[in-house]
Amino acid sequence: MELVLAMDLKHNLVVHGKSGHRDTYKPLDWGCSPTADPVGFVRTIAPKNIYIADLDRIEGTGSHDKVVRECARNVRACYVDRGCRSPDDLLGGYHIRNIIGTETCGDDLAQYGGGFLSLDMKGGRVIPSGRDPVDFLKRANGWKFEGCIILNIGAVGTGTGMNKETLETMRAAYHRQLFWGGGVGTVADLTMLKDSGFDGVIIATALHHGKIPLAWIRRGRVC
């Protein structure tokens, strides 16, 4: 199972947040890196794979495209959510894999010809539509995405874990690659996701708190 380090970018810094309350996010200058400079952060931690959420672009206040491309040169795969609102917003560059998030992408998901879909979820519902995530995943099989990330935004930074039955139901609903992000707090959580058939996991807080080995994020897989 693939292991991916999450990085939220805001005002040219890596920030750490909780439960999607973005106005409270602070620079992540603790944990595994002494610097919140994005490129320095990546070079210090040396992850195999990264997930970048460009919060400024998602919220329409700026862009980190140059920084994202530089970070991507230092990893095998860089999954990036830059708030795509149409296929014209997809970012090109070495090692970059675009993410199209339900928070911003609009209703016509059939217009996208690739990349990863991000099912952005709060309170157990897809945002902003409020749809049931399992029904949404079943419909997503008919779109052209390479895979899907279930991002439980409400659980980000909390380490609250997840429900095995829910994971297995979601896995059964979708037939391509499926990743999980949000609420992962321990190695046991990773084992649950792996046993449920997930192909990848996005983590941050658990790594910085020493709950998941740094060596695993550097190898890019659960060992």
Secondary structure as UniProt FT lines:
FT   STRAND          2..10
FT   TURN            11..12
FT   STRAND          13..16
FT   TURN            19..20
FT   HELIX           22..24
FT   STRAND          26..27
FT   TURN            31..32
FT   HELIX           38..45
FT   STRAND          49..54
FT   HELIX           55..58
FT   TURN            59..60
FT   HELIX           65..72
FT   TURN            73..74
FT   STRAND          77..81
FT   HELIX           87..89
FT   TURN            94..95
FT   STRAND          96..101
FT   TURN            102..104
FT   HELIX           109..111
FT   STRAND          116..122
FT   TURN            123..124
FT   STRAND          125..126
FT   TURN            127..129
FT   HELIX           133..140
FT   TURN            141..142
FT   STRAND          147..152
FT   HELIX           153..155
FT   TURN            156..158
FT   HELIX           164..173
FT   STRAND          177..181
FT   HELIX           187..195
FT   TURN            196..197
FT   STRAND          200..203
FT   HELIX           205..208
FT   TURN            209..210
FT   HELIX           214..219
//
